[in-house]
Amino acid sequence: MKIAFLNHNDPLNVRSWSGTLFYMFQALARHCGEVVPLGPAGQKAYTASKIARRALSAFGFRIDPEHTTLLARAWARTFQQKLKHAGCEVIYAPVASTEIAFLETDLPIVYYSDITAELFLNYSESLMGLSAWSLKQTREVEGRALQRADKAVFSSQWAADSAIRLYALPEGKVSVVLMGANLESAPARDDILAARNRTRSGEWRLLFIAVDWERKGGDIALEAMRVLRARGINAHLTVVGCEPPPGACGPHVRVIPLLDKRVPEQRRQLE
């Protein structure tokens, strides 16, 4: 089977969507057949959309630059041209609602995401206070994409239920498939057990990995460590990928602001 991997980002870049696109691409290539990357693509249109957001925000008009029909139509034209020469049999479009919303093709589309736009509007502070026009655009793009896809796959039942309830997708069109770890190889069971046995009795090591401390709930991880310590448990927290706010760190918090998985030494720290 020849699969078109459709996303405006580069799936061969290990930093795309924090590595998720890269490892999805590798897994498909190992288990499903030949995979053709259609990205990176459409970067000029995306840049123009972000410039428009900055310009409009100066006048108090907030938009979501990633979900506009103008960008969706531009990306549709880009990917339609790429698909003409790809010779693929199916399209896999992870987190690519804008890319497929207006896509014209006879190929079946499998869409994958961890959230719906409607949920994200109530989750991300960066999308709060959007104009009525932008909200309408976001909902239209997301709705078109979910209707356009032949199969909509989500990483959680929470997101899948949202697609069924808020976008009226038939249950038979929606599936839940969990994401795998963004690692080259999982540690062997014996190695995990050996590390656990080496841990001093009563010590708990908490790990928080994110690029956005606030949006991903870093304060919850920090509070969990503090509660455990207050109960007499020797708990430590390691933060990877972001910086906690000033004053949050203490002797029991270790911060690794950035790990680049492209650098073997740094990747081994995470593994």
Summary of the structure (lengths in Angstrom):
residues: 271
radius of gyration: 21.0
end to end distance: 32.0
largest distance: 63.4
contacts: 788
relative contact order: 0.10
helix: 44%
strand: 16%
